[in-house]
Amino acid sequence: MIVGIGVDIIEVERLKKLAEKKPRFLHKVFTPAEREYSSRKKNKHLHFAARFAAKEAFFKAIGKRISWTDVELTNLSSGKPQLEIKGKEAMAFDRVHVSISHLADYALAIVILEKD
């Protein structure tokens, strides 16, 4: 049964300006693995924006905010994105599904939570 759905879209330029104005922002919001992954990419802010959107979509799906770094967007070897959640056992869902998409100017994510 679906117990939560969240969606978020962000302008890449907005995230880029914030990261350039406040460099600590990246450390507050993203895990070391997310920072390393995104920083390797040609358009790093596009990848940061996709991860930001996934976290915001997750917060909307659970109906509350937890620590930014307790939510990590990773990729399987196939490229499929997945959310890793710290402290998940205390939450009211069993599975989390995530999909992200991005263009040059926008990043979007949707999260669906399921419970048995």
N, CA, C and O of each residue as an XYZ file, in Angstrom:
464
protein
N       0.836     -1.163      0.000
C       0.000      0.000      0.000
C       0.894      1.244      0.000
O       1.899      1.292      0.710
N       0.528      2.235     -0.788
C       1.258      3.501     -0.829
C       0.890      4.319      0.400
O      -0.288      4.536      0.686
N       1.913      4.772      1.126
C       1.675      5.577      2.331
C       2.237      6.990      2.204
O       2.081      7.800      3.118
N       2.881      7.290      1.095
C       3.395      8.636      0.897
C       3.895      8.860     -0.510
O       4.488      7.975     -1.127
N       3.643     10.065     -1.012
C       4.129     10.479     -2.328
C       4.650     11.906     -2.190
O       4.016     12.756     -1.565
N       5.803     12.149     -2.777
C       6.355     13.498     -2.781
C       6.994     13.795     -4.114
O       7.542     12.906     -4.765
N       6.923     15.052     -4.521
C       7.545     15.482     -5.771
C       8.187     16.839     -5.531
O       7.684     17.645     -4.749
N       9.300     17.084     -6.208
C       9.959     18.378     -6.089
C      10.665     18.713     -7.393
O      11.169     17.834     -8.093
N      10.691     19.996     -7.702
C      11.416     20.498     -8.866
C      12.219     21.710     -8.409
O      11.749     22.495     -7.584
N      13.414     21.860     -8.937
C      14.270     22.983     -8.566
C      15.008     23.499     -9.797
O      15.386     22.733    -10.684
N      15.200     24.808     -9.828
C      16.019     25.415    -10.868
C      17.489     25.174    -10.520
O      17.917     25.454     -9.401
N      18.243     24.666    -11.457
C      19.655     24.371    -11.231
C      20.406     25.655    -10.869
O      21.260     25.637     -9.983
N      20.104     26.750    -11.533
C      20.790     28.014    -11.278
C      20.576     28.488     -9.838
O      21.484     29.062     -9.237
N      19.405     28.257     -9.291
C      19.121     28.639     -7.901
C      20.046     27.889     -6.937
O      20.612     28.480     -6.016
N      20.189     26.600     -7.159
C      21.075     25.810     -6.304
C      22.530     26.228     -6.502
O      23.289     26.302     -5.535
N      22.922     26.499     -7.739
C      24.294     26.924     -8.029
C      24.623     28.222     -7.295
O      25.686     28.336     -6.685
N      23.725     29.193     -7.350
C      23.958     30.475     -6.672
C      24.072     30.288     -5.167
O      24.930     30.895     -4.526
N      23.221     29.461     -4.608
C      23.265     29.204     -3.172
C      24.578     28.534     -2.775
O      25.187     28.905     -1.771
N      25.010     27.563     -3.551
C      26.262     26.851     -3.259
C      27.469     27.770     -3.382
O      28.423     27.658     -2.612
N      27.426     28.675     -4.345
C      28.551     29.602     -4.525
C      28.559     30.683     -3.447
O      29.626     31.126     -3.021
N      27.385     31.108     -3.006
C      27.288     32.145     -1.978
C      27.628     31.595     -0.595
O      28.275     32.266      0.208
N      27.183     30.362     -0.328
C      27.401     29.723      0.971
C      27.981     28.327      0.752
O      27.227     27.355      0.717
N      29.294     28.204      0.604
C      29.917     26.901      0.325
C      29.596     25.824      1.373
O      29.582     24.638      1.045
N      29.340     26.220      2.622
C      28.997     25.229      3.649
C      27.653     24.553      3.367
O      27.371     23.480      3.901
N      26.837     25.174      2.539
C      25.542     24.606      2.166
C      25.697     23.168      1.654
O      24.923     22.287      2.029
N      26.691     22.936      0.804
C      26.890     21.593      0.240
C      27.205     20.572      1.323
O      26.789     19.418      1.216
N      27.926     20.968      2.356
C      28.269     20.058      3.450
C      27.076     19.817      4.378
O      26.955     18.749      4.978
N      26.209     20.803      4.490
C      25.021     20.672      5.342
C      23.978     19.744      4.708
O      23.313     18.979      5.407
N      23.844     19.820      3.381
C      22.752     19.125      2.686
C      23.151     17.774      2.109
O      22.326     16.861      2.055
N      24.403     17.630      1.676
C      24.803     16.429      0.956
C      25.820     15.598      1.728
O      26.684     16.138      2.419
N      25.707     14.291      1.604
C      26.653     13.373      2.241
C      27.991     13.445      1.492
O      28.044     13.938      0.365
N      29.061     12.960      2.110
C      30.348     12.935      1.404
C      30.274     12.195      0.058
O      30.879     12.628     -0.923
N      29.546     11.100      0.017
C      29.428     10.342     -1.238
C      28.683     11.147     -2.302
O      29.057     11.112     -3.475
N      27.638     11.867     -1.909
C      26.897     12.698     -2.867
C      27.761     13.845     -3.380
O      27.720     14.178     -4.565
N      28.538     14.444     -2.491
C      29.420     15.544     -2.906
C      30.498     15.035     -3.862
O      30.820     15.691     -4.852
N      31.044     13.877     -3.561
C      32.086     13.308     -4.415
C      31.520     12.948     -5.790
O      32.132     13.255     -6.814
N      30.367     12.306     -5.815
C      29.728     11.906     -7.078
C      29.413     13.128     -7.944
O      29.792     13.182     -9.114
N      28.725     14.095     -7.365
C      28.292     15.259     -8.131
C      29.470     16.108     -8.585
O      29.454     16.637     -9.696
N      30.480     16.245     -7.753
C      31.644     17.076     -8.091
C      32.443     16.513     -9.262
O      33.144     17.259     -9.944
N      32.348     15.201     -9.503
C      33.046     14.565    -10.630
C      32.386     14.866    -11.969
O      33.013     14.709    -13.016
N      31.134     15.293    -11.947
C      30.361     15.472    -13.174
C      30.677     16.805    -13.846
O      31.064     17.773    -13.191
N      30.502     16.834    -15.171
C      30.764     18.048    -15.940
C      29.917     19.212    -15.435
O      30.436     20.304    -15.203
N      28.632     18.986    -15.265
C      27.736     20.018    -14.726
C      27.350     19.601    -13.310
O      26.247     19.104    -13.083
N      28.255     19.804    -12.368
C      28.047     19.317    -11.001
C      26.783     19.870    -10.348
O      26.133     19.169     -9.573
N      26.429     21.112    -10.651
C      25.252     21.695    -10.004
C      23.957     21.023    -10.455
O      22.987     20.981     -9.698
N      23.931     20.508    -11.659
C      22.774     19.750    -12.141
C      22.573     18.494    -11.295
O      21.442     18.148    -10.955
N      23.657     17.819    -10.960
C      23.582     16.591    -10.169
C      23.289     16.888     -8.697
O      22.576     16.132     -8.037
N      23.842     17.992     -8.186
C      23.472     18.419     -6.837
C      21.983     18.753     -6.786
O      21.299     18.395     -5.828
N      21.483     19.435     -7.809
C      20.069     19.816     -7.836
C      19.159     18.588     -7.855
O      18.121     18.581     -7.192
N      19.531     17.562     -8.597
C      18.718     16.341     -8.643
C      18.672     15.685     -7.265
O      17.623     15.202     -6.841
N      19.803     15.668     -6.571
C      19.844     15.084     -5.231
C      19.054     15.924     -4.231
O      18.395     15.382     -3.343
N      19.121     17.235     -4.373
C      18.337     18.124     -3.526
C      16.848     17.863     -3.735
O      16.098     17.753     -2.765
N      16.417     17.764     -4.987
C      15.007     17.519     -5.304
C      14.548     16.175     -4.739
O      13.425     16.066     -4.246
N      15.404     15.150     -4.806
C      15.044     13.835     -4.266
C      14.840     13.903     -2.757
O      13.912     13.292     -2.229
N      15.697     14.640     -2.061
C      15.559     14.768     -0.610
C      14.287     15.535     -0.254
O      13.555     15.139      0.653
N      14.024     16.628     -0.964
C      12.798     17.399     -0.714
C      11.560     16.545     -1.002
O      10.589     16.595     -0.247
N      11.585     15.771     -2.071
C      10.443     14.899     -2.392
C      10.249     13.862     -1.289
O       9.116     13.542     -0.932
N      11.345     13.336     -0.750
C      11.245     12.374      0.348
C      10.625     13.026      1.587
O       9.747     12.441      2.220
N      11.075     14.224      1.933
C      10.510     14.931      3.091
C       9.004     15.144      2.912
O       8.242     15.011      3.871
N       8.583     15.465      1.724
C       7.151     15.655      1.449
C       6.405     14.333      1.582
O       5.282     14.302      2.086
N       7.018     13.248      1.137
C       6.365     11.934      1.206
C       6.194     11.455      2.646
O       5.180     10.837      2.967
N       7.167     11.728      3.522
C       7.037     11.288      4.918
C       6.310     12.319      5.780
O       5.900     12.018      6.901
N       6.154     13.518      5.261
C       5.406     14.546      5.981
C       6.174     15.230      7.095
O       5.577     15.862      7.967
N       7.493     15.107      7.074
C       8.326     15.791      8.064
C       9.744     15.886      7.520
O      10.101     15.226      6.544
N      10.530     16.711      8.167
C      11.918     16.867      7.763
C      12.807     16.170      8.775
O      12.642     16.329      9.985
N      13.745     15.402      8.265
C      14.783     14.807      9.102
C      16.102     15.435      8.650
O      16.095     16.312      7.786
N      17.195     15.021      9.197
C      18.485     15.586      8.796
C      18.726     15.345      7.305
O      18.490     14.253      6.787
N      19.200     16.387      6.635
C      19.496     16.277      5.203
C      20.427     15.101      4.910
O      20.241     14.384      3.926
N      21.424     14.910      5.767
C      22.417     13.876      5.486
C      21.985     12.485      5.934
O      22.735     11.521      5.772
N      20.781     12.371      6.499
C      20.217     11.051      6.789
C      19.517     10.473      5.559
O      19.035      9.341      5.586
N      19.467     11.251      4.496
C      18.872     10.823      3.234
C      19.967     10.934      2.177
O      20.530     12.009      1.967
N      20.264      9.817      1.514
C      21.342      9.825      0.516
C      20.851      9.199     -0.781
O      20.319      8.089     -0.791
N      21.038      9.927     -1.872
C      20.689      9.402     -3.192
C      21.931      8.776     -3.803
O      22.949      9.442     -3.991
N      21.838      7.492     -4.110
C      22.924      6.765     -4.750
C      22.397      6.162     -6.047
O      21.213      6.280     -6.363
N      23.275      5.523     -6.783
C      22.870      4.855     -8.015
C      23.336      3.413     -7.984
O      24.459      3.121     -7.572
N      22.472      2.519     -8.419
C      22.867      1.135     -8.615
C      23.818      1.064     -9.805
O      23.950      2.037    -10.546
N      24.470     -0.055     -9.993
C      25.392     -0.195    -11.130
C      24.670     -0.021    -12.466
O      25.286      0.335    -13.471
N      23.365     -0.272    -12.470
C      22.558     -0.081    -13.679
C      22.286      1.396    -13.959
O      21.843      1.757    -15.050
N      22.555      2.250    -12.961
C      22.248      3.677    -13.089
C      20.964      4.069    -12.389
O      20.692      5.255    -12.198
N      20.170      3.078    -12.006
C      18.899      3.358    -11.329
C      19.172      4.060     -9.994
O      19.991      3.593     -9.203
N      18.483      5.187     -9.745
C      18.682      5.870     -8.467
C      17.973      5.147     -7.330
O      16.949      4.491     -7.523
N      18.552      5.287     -6.135
C      17.898      4.733     -4.951
C      18.185      5.640     -3.767
O      19.238      6.273     -3.697
N      17.246      5.697     -2.847
C      17.421      6.475     -1.631
C      17.816      5.552     -0.493
O      17.185      4.520     -0.263
N      18.860      5.932      0.209
C      19.278      5.241      1.425
C      18.870      6.144      2.582
O      19.222      7.324      2.605
N      18.129      5.594      3.541
C      17.606      6.368      4.658
C      18.171      5.828      5.962
O      18.020      4.645      6.267
N      18.823      6.696      6.734
C      19.304      6.298      8.060
C      18.127      6.355      9.022
O      17.309      7.272      8.948
N      18.035      5.384      9.926
C      16.947      5.367     10.898
C      15.608      4.983     10.296
O      14.560      5.273     10.873
N      15.635      4.337      9.150
C      14.403      3.966      8.439
C      13.489      3.082      9.284
O      12.268      3.140      9.141
N      14.074      2.261     10.168
C      13.252      1.328     10.946
C      12.235      2.044     11.836
O      11.242      1.442     12.243
N      12.468      3.304     12.138
C      11.539      4.062     12.979
C      10.467      4.771     12.147
O       9.631      5.486     12.701
N      10.483      4.584     10.839
C       9.532      5.271      9.970
C       8.428      4.331      9.521
O       8.566      3.109      9.571
N       7.337      4.926      9.086
C       6.137      4.158      8.756
C       6.085      3.732      7.286
O       5.059      3.898      6.626
N       7.193      3.182      6.776
C       7.193      2.620      5.429
C       8.200      1.485      5.356
O       9.135      1.406      6.153
N       7.988      0.610      4.384
C       8.887     -0.529      4.196
C       9.791     -0.377      2.972
O      10.920     -0.869      2.959
N       9.289      0.303      1.954
C      10.058      0.481      0.719
C       9.948      1.919      0.239
O       8.938      2.594      0.442
N      11.022      2.364     -0.404
C      11.034      3.708     -0.984
C      11.431      3.597     -2.453
O      12.396      2.916     -2.800
N      10.683      4.267     -3.296
C      10.971      4.312     -4.733
C      11.280      5.762     -5.089
O      10.618      6.679     -4.603
N      12.278      5.967     -5.930
C      12.649      7.323     -6.336
C      12.939      7.343     -7.823
O      13.510      6.403     -8.378
N      12.540      8.420     -8.449
C      12.886      8.656     -9.843
C      13.303     10.115     -9.961
O      12.666     11.003     -9.395
N      14.382     10.350    -10.706
C      14.855     11.716    -10.911
C      14.970     11.979    -12.406
O      15.117     11.055    -13.206
N      14.902     13.247    -12.762
C      15.096     13.649    -14.141
C      15.651     15.060    -14.128
O      15.374     15.837    -13.213
N      16.432     15.389    -15.142
C      16.948     16.749    -15.207
C      17.181     17.178    -16.644
O      17.478     16.377    -17.530
N      17.034     18.468    -16.826
C      17.364     19.144    -18.075
C      18.458     20.150    -17.734
O      18.946     20.156    -16.604
N      18.846     20.977    -18.652
C      19.903     21.945    -18.374
C      19.533     22.889    -17.229
O      20.399     23.278    -16.445
N      18.259     23.258    -17.128
C      17.851     24.292    -16.169
C      17.080     23.784    -14.958
O      16.949     24.513    -13.974
N      16.568     22.565    -14.998
C      15.711     22.058    -13.921
C      16.067     20.624    -13.555
O      16.538     19.843    -14.382
N      15.825     20.306    -12.287
C      15.936     18.921    -11.814
C      14.632     18.599    -11.087
O      14.072     19.448    -10.394
N      14.160     17.374    -11.250
C      12.889     16.950    -10.688
C      13.049     15.571    -10.066
O      13.821     14.743    -10.550
N      12.312     15.339     -8.993
C      12.325     14.011     -8.369
C      10.931     13.684     -7.848
O      10.164     14.567     -7.463
N      10.629     12.399     -7.848
C       9.391     11.894     -7.236
C       9.782     10.730     -6.339
O      10.644      9.922     -6.684
N       9.134     10.661     -5.183
C       9.373      9.590     -4.217
C       8.026      8.971     -3.861
O       7.047      9.678     -3.624
N       7.992      7.644     -3.828
C       6.803      6.905     -3.402
C       7.215      5.980     -2.277
O       8.192      5.241     -2.396
N       6.469      6.022     -1.183
C       6.719      5.165     -0.023
C       5.651      4.093      0.045
O       4.472      4.381     -0.163
N       6.045      2.859      0.333
C       5.120      1.735      0.461
C       5.251      1.074      1.817
O       6.323      1.064      2.422
N       4.164      0.532      2.276
C       4.132     -0.261      3.499
C       3.394     -1.549      3.204
O       2.395     -1.554      2.485
N       3.895     -2.657      3.769
C       3.233     -3.955      3.570
C       1.878     -3.999      4.262
O       1.185     -5.014      4.198
